Amino acid sequence: MREVEEYVDKLYKHANPNYPETKELKEETRIHLNESIKELMKDGYSENDSFRIAVERFGGIEQAEKLISLMHIRQKSFAMWLLRVGVLSLLSASILLIFLLYLGNVHDAEFAEIGYTIGEDSSSSTDLDVAKYLSKEPFVLKASLYNDESDHSNPDLTFQGGNQWVPSLFKSVFFYGTDRTFISLEIIDIRTIGIFLFAIGFTIYYVLFTIWGLIQLYHRGELKLVWIIGLVVLNVVGYIIFSLKDKKNFTERF
């Protein structure tokens, strides 16, 4: 019915026609009005009277404005949820990175103590003795002893610890030398783990903040290529530049 189409377009003229929610609301309103008109016409009303009564029952522009307002509230809530999750991911990853960097420095001293102790006792150490040293520090994966410091490819003795499943990305090798021998320790580097987790947290933040920023640009009618590139490349700095520019334009208008 042409009158219904025109009326629905008029109802939602202030809503963004590209939003899926707007399209869904318009379709639901259109179906509701058409069904109401058909029922009224079956009851004996004319087409014009049926249209008028159906519109009155629906609630008119006031009802449409309530629906549009609810839609905007939901969109803003979703955007804010994205922002909060992104910022929380960044903060959590940053705190975890700082903690693991500190813990890694603490473990360095323990690794050095184990390395030098094994080196000093190398002439009298047995497999059992070395296993005891390695058991004190679960982050030590392997200890290798060399009589020739220049040849790292052929250790004279090698002792394996646990946790051999650890990816090579998270492994590091520390070297210690004594008067008697040269020792290398293959360890789990928790600082690398911290950096890896921070990279994940930062990526989550970066993506979610970018999506949030794009939503803000869209709501303000500024979804232009220059601002999109600025937001994607500069992230929060790009959004701050946009906000300052937008504030300046608003001030100049008034």
N, C-alpha and C positions, 0 to 999 in steps of 0.2 A: 504494500500500500504506500503510495507516494507521500501522503501526509505523514505517515509514521516515519519514513526515512528522513523527511525534512525536519520533523520534530526531534528525532534522536540526534541528528547533526547539530541542531540548535542547542539541545540540552548539554552536549559535551563539547561545545565549541572552545571552552577554556582549557580543556584537557589536551595533553599532547597526543595527537592522533597516531604517533608511531609507537607508543607504549603498548605492549601486549595486553596490559591490564585495561587500557582504554578501549581497545578493540573488543575485549571480552565483555566489558560493561555495556558497550553499545549493542553488541549482539544479544546479550541477555535482555536488555530493555526492549529491543526490537521484537524479540520473540514473545516477551510478556505482553506487550501492547497488542500485537497481532492476535494472540490467543484470546485476550480479553475482548477485543472487538468482535471476533467471530462468535464468542459466547453471547455477547449482547445482541448481536444481529439475529441469532437464533431465537432470542427471547422477544423479538419483534421490534427492536429499536432500528432506526435508520442508521446509515453508515456514518453520517456526521455526528449524530447523537451518541453512537457507540464510541466513536473516536474521542469525543469530549468527555464522556463518563470514564473511559479507560484511562485517560490522562489524569483526571481528577483522582482516581483511585491510586494511580502510581505515585502521585505526590508532586509531579511537575518539577520545575527547576530547583526547588529547595531540596527535594530528594536527590536529584542528580548531583548537586553541590556537596551534599553529605557523602555520597559515594566517592566523588572525586577527592574530597578531603581525606577520606579514609585511605584511598589508594596512595595519596602522597605521603601520609603518615607511615604506611607500610614500607614505601620505598625509602624514606629517610631512616626508618628503623633498620632496614636491611643494610643500607650504606654505613650507618653508625656501627653495626655489628661487624662489618668487614674491617672498619678502621680499628676497632677495639682489638679484634683478633690479631690484626697485623702488628699493632704496637705492642701487644702482650707477647707475641712471638719474638719481636726484636729485643724487648727488655729481658725476657727469659733467656734467650740465647746469649745476650751480653753478660748477664750475671753468671751463667754457666761457664762462659769463656774465661772470665776473670778468675773464677774459682779453680778451673782446671789448669790455668797458667800458673797460679800460685802452687797448686798441688804438684805440678810437674817440677817446679823449682825445688820443692821439698824432696821429691823423689831423686833428684839429681845427686843430692848429698848421700842418699842411701845407696844409689848405684855406685858412686865413687868408693864408698866404704867397702862394698862387696868386691868391686874390681881390684882394689889395692890389696884387700885381705887375701883374695885368691892368688894374686901375684906374689905376695910375700911368702905364702905357704905352698907355692906350687911344687916345690921339690918334695914335700912330704904329704901333700894333699892326696887323698884317695877320692874315688868316685863318690863315696858316701859323704865325705867332707864337703865336696863341691855341691852335692845335692842339698846338703843342709844349708849352705849359703844361699842357694837359689830359692829354697823353700821360704826363706825369710822375706823375699820380695817377689810376689806373684807376677809382677810386671816384667820380670826378666825372663826372656824366652830361651836364650842360648848364651853360653859362655865359651869363648875360644881362647886358647893359650898358644902363643908363638914364641919361639926362641929367636927367630929372625924378624925384627920389626919391619923390614922392607918387604917381606913376602906375606901378604894377607890372604892369599888364595889357598895356602896349605897349612892349616893350623896343626900344631903338634898334638893338641888335645881339644876335644869338643864335648861339651856337656849340654844336653837338651833339657829345658824346663817344660812347663805345661803351656797350655793356651796356644797350640800351634795353628789353630783355626783363624787366628787374627789376620786380617788382610794386610798386605805389604804396605798399603797406604799409611797404616797406623804404626808402623815399625820404624825404629831408628837404631843406629849402631853407635855406641860410645866406646872410646879407646882410652886405655890407661896403661902407663908404663912404669915398671919398677926396675931395680938393678938386676933382678933375676930373670924377668920375663916380660912379655908384652901381652896384654889382655884386651879382648873386645867383648862387649856385652850387647846382645841384640835385645832391645826392650820394647815394650808397648809405650809409645809416646802419647800420653794423655793430652798433651798440649795440641798435638795434631788432631786428636779427636775433638777437642774443644773448638778448634778453628773450623773443622768440618761441620759440627753442629751449629756453630754460629753462621756459617754460610747458608745452611738450610733455613735457619730462623730468619736471616736477613732476606733471603729470597722470598719466603712467605710474606714477610712485611712489605717488600718492594712491590710484589704483584698485587697484594690486597690494597695497599695505599694507592697504587696506580688506578685500580678499578674504582676505588672510592673517589679519587680525584676526577676521573672521567665522568662519573655520575654527577658530581658537583658542577662540572663544566656544562654538562647537558642540561641540568636544571636551570642554569643561568643563561642558557642560549649562547654559550661561548665555545661550543665544541668545534673549534677551528684547528686546522692543521698545525699552526705555530704553537698553540697551547698544548695540543696533544703530544707533539714532539718534545716540548719543554718538560711536560709532566713525565713522559716515559724516560727521557734521558737524565733529567735533573731531580726527578722525584719530588721530595718535599720542598726543595729549593725552587723548583719550577712552579709549584703551586703557590708558594709565598710570593713569587714575582707576579703571578696572575692575580692574586688577592690584592696586592698593592696597586697594580694597574687598574683593577676593577674598582677599588675604593677611590682612586684618583678620578676615574671617569664619572663615578657617582657624585663626587664632590663638585666637579665642574658643571654637572647638569643642574645642580641646585645652588 
